[in-house]
Amino acid sequence: MAERTRVSIVGGGVAGLALAAALDPGRFAVRVLEAEPERAASGGALTIWPAAARALRRLGVGELVARHTHPVDGGTVRDLRTGRALLPSASARLTIVPRPDLLAALEARVPDSVVREQVAVDDPGVLDADLVVGADGVRSRVRELVRGRGGDRSPTPYLALRGFSDRPPAPGTVGEYWGGGRLLGVVPVGGGIYWFTTHRSALGPEPIDPGEALGEVREVFADVAAPAGALLAQAHADRVVATRIWVAPPMTRYVRGRYVVIGDAAHAMTPNLGRGANDAILDAVTLARAIGSRGGLARWQARRLPFTQGARVASGAVMRVALGGLPPGRRG
């Protein structure tokens, strides 16, 4: 019987668990190293586009996908103060899933043979494995071994506030609201709403106090169009998450020797395209097929890197437009 390939996955978030669930336990001896497993119970909602939804079905979590797939008015962009449509709407069937639900579903698909360790990996170079996969997010330490110098995450001037409301969205309110250096999003999830805001803020350092962030957001977004603006008035500090938005540096490779990066470790971007979890899942399931095949990692990198690096650049451009305002010729 052939000896199994030893794979150490640094990070037990969406990318790490998807990879652990996708790897054949008959071919791979897998370890998942996660410093803070309790973080699986926190987080907002994630957008899963059709390609990633199909990948999740192949991993055996089709029930979760079906339960959280809704017809969404996916392209509506409105003026923040008036609610007037700025860009044409486009209907789409998207999976909008709470992050804890997705992680729990992926966790249930991880084979029993996978070894789990609660440990902070400060030096991934010492890990005893044939392949070390950095699924350790925007703060990735594995990225430094792949990219070399300049591998640290980069700050943005943006603060994100995320929360949930148990009330269903009012007709005609789903979408994003742009204007005056601010962005507010309203997304249906379950029977309620997942909402998020972004604006330039000097709050910090992290961790950012949710109550302080909510107070600043209410002041900055005081003139937001009703009824979307009512979400902020009804929000409670103990039900919101406030974070600074960080991004990964530009990458020209995702593979170097026995080190690979996937998900946010490879291409953390501003959230404007809703592709973070989506690309993490696709990175993981395609990498699982590539590992061990002749030239597989090189082909995987050639396929995934241009697309995800392009998305990283495009998402930043959308953020600048959203907070800076649409050019006069694009207004509706």
Salt bridges, closest charged atoms under 4 A:
GLU63 OE2 - ARG67 NH1 3.95
ASP101 OD2 - HIS68 NE2 3.58
GLU107 OE2 - ARG116 NH1 2.42
GLU117 OE2 - ARG31 NH1 3.02
ASP128 OD1 - ARG6 NH1 2.83
ASP130 OD1 - ARG6 NH2 3.14
GLU144 OE2 - ARG141 NE 3.47
ASP166 OD2 - ARG239 NH1 3.55
GLU206 OE1 - ARG139 NH2 3.59
GLU216 OE2 - HIS199 NE2 2.70
ASP223 OD1 - ARG182 NH1 2.55
ASP279 OD1 - ARG275 NH2 2.97
ASP279 OD1 - ARG304 NH2 3.24
ASP283 OD2 - HIS267 NE2 2.65
ASP283 OD1 - ARG304 NE 2.78
